[in-house]
Amino acid sequence: LPQQTKDELRQRLNGQQEVTQDEPEQLDTGSEETLERVSTDEVQRATQDEETGRGAERRSGTDVSGGDSAGTGRVQSTGSVGNDQGEVPVSTGREEQRATEQTGPGLDSGDQQRDESSAENAEGNRGNRTELEEKAGEATPPQATNTAPVEADKRAAPMFTITPETVIVEGGAKTKFKNNLAAIKTLKEIQEAGREATASEQAVLAKYIGWGGLPQAFYKNGKANKGWEKEAQQLQEVLSEDEYAAARRSTQDAHYTSYEIANEMWKAVKQFGFNGGRVLEPSVGSGNFIGVMPGGIRSASNITAVELDPITGGIAELLYPKANVQAPMGFQDIALPENYFDVVIGNPLFGSQKLYDKRNKDLSSFSIHNFFFAKSLNATKENGVMAMVVSSYLMDSSKNKVAREWLSKRADLIGAIRLPNNAFLENAGTEVTTDIIFLRKRKQGEPKRGTPWLDVKTIKDSKGKEVSLNEYFVENKDAMLGEFGAFGSMYGPDMPALIARDGQNTAELLQQRIAKLPKQFMDSRTQEPVKEEIQRTTN
């Protein structure tokens, strides 16, 4: 073709827009965008019409850097999708590269018609571009390349998505052990090779459920439990000494959240008006809350997650490469900015042990789950939301009134839902009564609202036994998904517990209760440039 014709073809090619999407639309509409690697000096957001570079950034959102030996580090914060201004200083100690990020909000129901029209236009553009490329190909001989194609089963996988069809938990204790062991071996193989996980490897990693409910897999006083001799040896061989100690400690409090519970919690958050922004998961485990996150919201959010256990944290990094997973790191060792995150969601550790955070010394007297609540609330922005699963003792124990008062001074209780004690039985092999608690952080100077929840009342159960119950549940009995009474727990035969009634559909009851929560009160996504520094503390 004449040179003028070639130039015209190239101009027309460059003028077309191409729409890409790599986030599966299994839970919601929306797309995940790839990120290039982070600069060690600054991160500058690309304008929304720029194309993403070919490099894939493993982390997005708030990026905490620096090791314990360094004492402090900086955190890179790209802000929420739609924020295309400003530069953020970081110090990661990695090779300097500049990163750009292509952004695009996820779809909400109100935008569906508009987005369908956009999709049709994009499809038409794609067709025009293909036709032009074919014509240009006739005019220009193909160029030789030395780059070998990557086999499909060896390609790095995108963010993993948990759906009802994804089998995370099945079989008995031995099957769960085998799944955990296979996941650990896969993790170590990938880490040794220094690469990302493939889709098939992610399927293996996703079956890891931790060691809550599997204490028999560990040696006790140097002896294996009867019938678990082989498994105990296998586990000790595959883990380092520190990893083994951390895994054994986690048998007391590692209770992973099921798909059904996490999914309903995200429905509630979306119902509150959240459609993307900054999200914190303070005790991420292997990442169930990230995996269940609706696609449209996930693609429009920056996710920061913290995990102390090196194995579960490593698995979360490989399952969710675009999330900023900080592991191994204790929640007490990260210094978060105040009034920063739009949503904090998760299932923090249960237990009476205390954590020391030198930047939050006033929280040192709190038990571990109260500490997670308080520190997370400090980091939540005004009118932001916390959605957390926690032991029923936070609501019902008179010893926890100090913690409830601390939270009540800063946040309103949107609502609480008590789950029956078998809600974590399948995932963790543990019967424990838990509450889903939704808090909204008040704006400065705003008066207290919400339902009272500071005091604990004494009631009689169906057998005439007296039990303690938070005043919120006394006034909102339908928020307890079962029958409450002195039915016993792992802590004692007469301890209070919520048990499911015969034949009850707990999932359906949870959906009905979620639907009664407030709607559309949250602010829109943060749009201003982000210039935050978060230092990692060393205790």
N, C-alpha and C positions, 0 to 999 in steps of 0.2 A: 504494500500500500504506500501511497505518497506520504512523506514525512508529516505534512499538515494533517492528514487523516489520522495518523497514529497519535499525534499530539491531542487532537480532539477527543479521541477514544480515551486516552489517559485522563484528560480533564473530566470527562463524564464519569469514568470509574471512580476517581477521587471524590467526586461530588455526591456519590451515593452513600447512604447510611446503612450500616449493617448491624442487626440486632443479634446479640449472642445471649445464651442462657445456659448455665450449668447447674443451677439449683433445682433439684427435682421438685415437681409440683405435686408432691404426695400429700402434704398437709395443708397447703395454702398456695395461693399464687405468689409469684415473686421470683427473684433470681439472686444468685450469689455472684459477686464479681471477684476476679483474681486481683491480687496485689503484688507489686514488685517488692523487692527486698528493701528493708528500712535503711535509710541513711543514718550514719553515726552522728551526724551533725544536725540534721534537720529533716523534717518530713514536710513536703509541700503538696497539698491536695491539688489534683488536676482538675481542670474545668470539666463540666459534665459532658462535653462533646468530644473530649479526648479519648483515644483508645487506650486500653490497658496494655502495659508492656507484657512481654511473654513470660517474664519471671513470675513465679507464684510466691507471694508472701505467706509465710506460715502463720503469722499472727496479725490481727487487726485490733483497732481500739487502743485502749490504754496498755502500754508496753512497759512493764516494770523490768529494769535492768540492774545489773550489778550483783556480785556475789557477797556472801557473808564476810569474806575477807576484806572486801572493799569498804564495807561499812555503810556506804550510801550508794545510791544510783539515781537515775532519772527515769521518768516514765514518759513515753511517747503517747500522745492522745490525739487521734485523728478526728475526734468529734463525731457527730451523727451524720448519717447520709444526708446530703443536701447542704452541708457546710463546706463550701469550696474556697474558704479564705484562710489566710494565716499560716504561719509556720510554727512547728513545735520542736523545741530543742530536745535532743536525746543524747545519751551517752551509753553506748552498748559495748564498746570495745571490739566491734566487728569491723570488717573491711568496709570502707566508705562507699556507699552507692546511693543514688537518688531514687526515690520511689514516687510513683504516681498511682492514683486510685480512681477508677471509673466508678461513678456512683449512680444509683437509680433507685428510687423508692419502690417498695413492694406494692402490690395491689390490694386495695380494700374494696369491699362490696360496693361502696358508693361510686368508685371509679371504674367499675367493671366495663360499662358501656364505652367509656372514653378509651380505655386500654385495649379493648377488642378492636376498636377502629384503628388505633395505633399499630396493633399487630398486623392488621390487614395491609396497611400502608407499608409496613416493614417487609411483609412477604412480597409485595409488589416490587419494592426496591431490590430485594434479593434476586427476584427473577430477572429484572432489568440488568442487574450487575452480572449475573451468570451469562446472559446473552452477550453482553459486551466483552466479558472475559473470553468467551469462545471465539468471538471475532478477532480479538487481539491475539489469541493463541494461533490463529491461522496466519497472522501477519508476522509473528515473532516466534522463531524456533525455540523449543523448550530448552532451558538451561540445565546442564548436568549438575548433580549435587552429590556430595560425599556423605550426607547425613542419612543414616539408616533409619527406616521407620521403626517406631516403638510398638512392640506387640501389645495388643489390647490388655492382656492380663498382667502387664508390667507397668502400665501407666499409673501415675499417682492419682488417687481418688479424690473427689471433692468432699465437702462436708457431709458427714454421714447423717442419714435421716431415719428416725425410728417411727415406724408405723404399726398399726394393729397386726399387719401381716409379718412384721419382723419378729422372729422368735428370739427373745432375749433370755427367757427362763423356761426350762423344761426339764423333766426328770427329777430324780432324787438327789441326795447329798453327793453320792459318788459321781453322778453325771455333772453336777455343778462343779465339783472339784476338777474333773477332766477338762471342762470348758475353761475354767480359770487357768489351769496349767498350760493348756494350748495357747491361750491368749498371752501369757507371760513369755513363753518361748518365742512366739511370733513377735512380740514387742522387742525382745532382746536381739533377735535376728535383724530387725529393721534398724534398730539403733546402732548395731554394730556396722551395718552397711552405710549408715548415714544418709538415709533416703526417706521418702514419704511412703505411706502405706498404699497398697493397691486396693481395689474394691473387694477382692476376695479376702485379703488380709483384714480389712475392716470388718468383714462379716465374722471373722474369728474373734477379733478384739472386742466386738460389741457384745459377745456372750459372757464377758467377764462381769461377775456380780459382786466381787469382793469376798471377804471372809466372815462377815456377820452371819452367825448361825452355823459356821463350820469350824468350831474350835477343835473338833476331833482330828483335824488334819495336821495339828501341830504337836510336837513332842511336849510332854509335861513332865518336868523333873527328869529329863533325859530319857523318858520312856514313851513309846508310841502307844496310842489307844488301840485296844484290841480290834482287829479287823481293818485297821488303818495303817498297818506297818509299812506297806509298800508306798502308799500315798505320802505318808510323813517323810519318808526318805526322798522321794521324788521332789517334794516341795523344798526341802532343805538344800538339795543339790542345785536347784535352778535359781535360788535366790542368794544374794550376798548376805553377810551377817546382819548388816543394817536393814536391808530390805525384809529379811525374815523377822526381825524384831518388830518392825513397823507393821507388818502384816499380822503378826500375832496380837499386837495391841488392838488392831482394828476389829477383832472379833467381838469386842464389847460394844462398839458403837457404829459400825459401818452397816447401816440399814438403807439400801438403795431404794429409790422411789420408783414405783411401777409406772408404766405408760399411762394407765387410766388416770391416776392421781395427777401426774405432771401435766397431762393434756388438759384436764379440767382447770388446773391452776392457770395455765396460759390462756384458756378461754376467759377466765375471770379478768385477767390483766388486760386482755384485748377489750373486754366489755367496759372496763374502766376508762378506755379511750387511748390506750397505748398502741401506737402503730409504728414504732421504731425509735431508736435512740441509744442511750448508754445503759448497758445491762451488766450487773455484777452477780456472779454466782460464787459466794464466799467459801463453799465447801463442795467442790464440783464432783468429786469422785471420778467416775469414768465418763461423766457428761450426759446423763439421761435428760436433764432439763434442756440442754442445748440441742440434743437430738430430737426432742419432741417439739421444740420451738416452731411455731407456724412459719412456713417459708417466706411469706410476704413480710413478716416482722423481722425474721432473722436476717434477710438480705438488706434491711434498712437499719440495722443495729450494729453497734460496736460492743463486743462481748469480752468482758474480763472475768476470768475464773481463777480461783486459788485452790490448791490442793497440797496437803502435807505429804501424803504417801507417794513415794516416787514411782511405784508401779501403776497405780490408778491414774495418777497425773500424767504419766507418760502415755498411757492408753488414750486419755482424753485429748492429748496433743495430736495424736495420729488420727483419731476419729474426726476431730474438728480443727483442721489445720489453719482455718482463717480466724479462729477465736484466739484471744490472747490468754493462753493457759500458763499460769505461773506455778511450776512444780519442780522439785519439792519446795514448798514454802508454807509455813504456818500462818494462819490468818493474823496472829498477833505480831508477825514480823513484817507486815506490809503497812505502810503509812499512806492512807487514802485521803484525798482531798475532801473537805466537807461540802455538802450540798452539790453533789456531782452527778450521781447516777439517777436515771429516771426510774429504773426498776431494779430491785434486789429480789432475787428469787432463789429458792433452794431448800435443802434439807440438812441443816447443820447437825453436828455431832450431838448425841445425847450423853449426859453424864454429869457427875457432881464435881469433877476435877476443875481446877481453876487455871487460867492462863494469865501470864504477865505481859503487859504491853507498856513499855516505858513512856510511850506517847499518850497513853490513855490509862493513867494510873488509877483514875476514879472507877474504872471498870474491873479492877483486879479482884474485887470481892465477889464478883458474879461467877456462877457456875458456867461451864463451857458454852451451853446453848444460850444462856442469857447474855454472855459476852458477845457471841455472834450477832444476836439481835441488836444489842446496843451499838456496837461498832458499825454495823451495817446501816443503822438508822442515821448515825452521824454522817455517813457518806451519801445518804439519799438526798436528792434535791428537794426543795420545798414543793409540795403538792405531788411529790413522787410517791411511789408505792413499794411496800415490802410485802412479799407473798412467801411465807415460810412454813414448812412442816416442822413441828417441834413436839416434844413430850408434853403430855397433858399436865405435868407438874408445873409448868410455867403459869397456867391458868388457875390450877386448883390448889396449889400448895401455899399455905400461909407464909412459908419461908421465902417465897418468891414475890411477896407483895412489894418489897423494895424495888425489885426489877420492874414490876408492872407500873409502879409509880414513876420510875425513871422514864419508861417508854411513854406513859400517859402524859407527861409534861411536854412532850415533843411531838406526839402523834395521836391521831384519832383511830380508834378501832373501827374499821369498815365492817368487819364481820369475822366470825370464826366458825369453823365446821369441825366437829369431833368425828374422827374415823374409828370404826370398830377395831378391836385388837388384832384381827386377822388381816388387816390391810397390808402388812409387810411380811406376812407369813411365806408367801410364794417366793419373793425376792430374797429375803434375809433369814428365813426360817425362824423368825422371832415373833412372838405375840406381845404387842405393845400398843397401848392406847395413845393415839397421837391427835394433835389438832393442826388444822391449816389456819393460820392467822394472817389476816390482811390488815395492814396498817397504812395510813396516809399521813405523811409528814406535814404538819401545819406550817403555813406561811408565817413569817415574822409578824407578831402583833395580833394574829388571828385567835379568836377565843376557842376554847375547847368545844368540840362537838362529838358526835359518835355515841355509841352505846356504853354505859358504865360496865367496867370489867375489873375494878380494883379489888372488890371484896369477895370473900368466899363464904358461902352459906352451908348449913348442914341440912341434909334431906334424908328421908328414909327410902330405901329401895323396895322392890317388890316383895322382898322377904322380911321387911321390917328392920333391916340393918341400917345404921346411920353411916353416911358417907359425906365427904366434903365435895362441894361443887361450886364452880365459879358462878357469880351472880348473872353473868351473860347467858349461860346455859340454863339457869333456873328460869329466866324469862324467855328463852328461845329454845324450847325443848326439841323442836323440829330440826335444830341445827346439830343435834346428836343423832348420828346415823346408826341407831341401834338402841339397846336397853342398857342403862347405866346402873351400876350397883356394886356391892362388895363381892364381886365374882372371882376375885383372885387374879394374880399376875405372876410374872417371873420373880417379883420381889416379895411375894407372900400370898397365902391362901385367902386372906380376907381383904386384900388390897383392892381399891376401886378399879373398875374396868368397864369399858363399853363393849358389849358383845352383840354380834349381828343376830337379828331375830331369824327364826327358821324361815327359809324361803325368800328372804329379802334380797332385792337387787340393789346392792350398795352403789354400783356405778350410776344407776338411774336416780337414786336418791341424791347422790352428789351433784348430778347435773341439775336437778330441780332446785337444790339449795343455792348453787352458784347463780342460777338465773334470778334469784331474789336479791342479789347484791346490787349496789348502786351502779349507775351507767354514765359513761362519757363525762367524767369530771376532770380528767388529767389534762395538762397543758400539751401543746403541740411540741414536736421535736425541737431540741436546742439547735439554733441556727448560728449563733455567734461564734467567731473564731475561738479555738480552744488553746490556751497557753497555760497548761498545768504542769507542775512537777510533783511527782510522788516519790518520796525517798523510802528506800527499804531500810528498816531498822534492824539493829543487831542486839539481841538481848543476851 
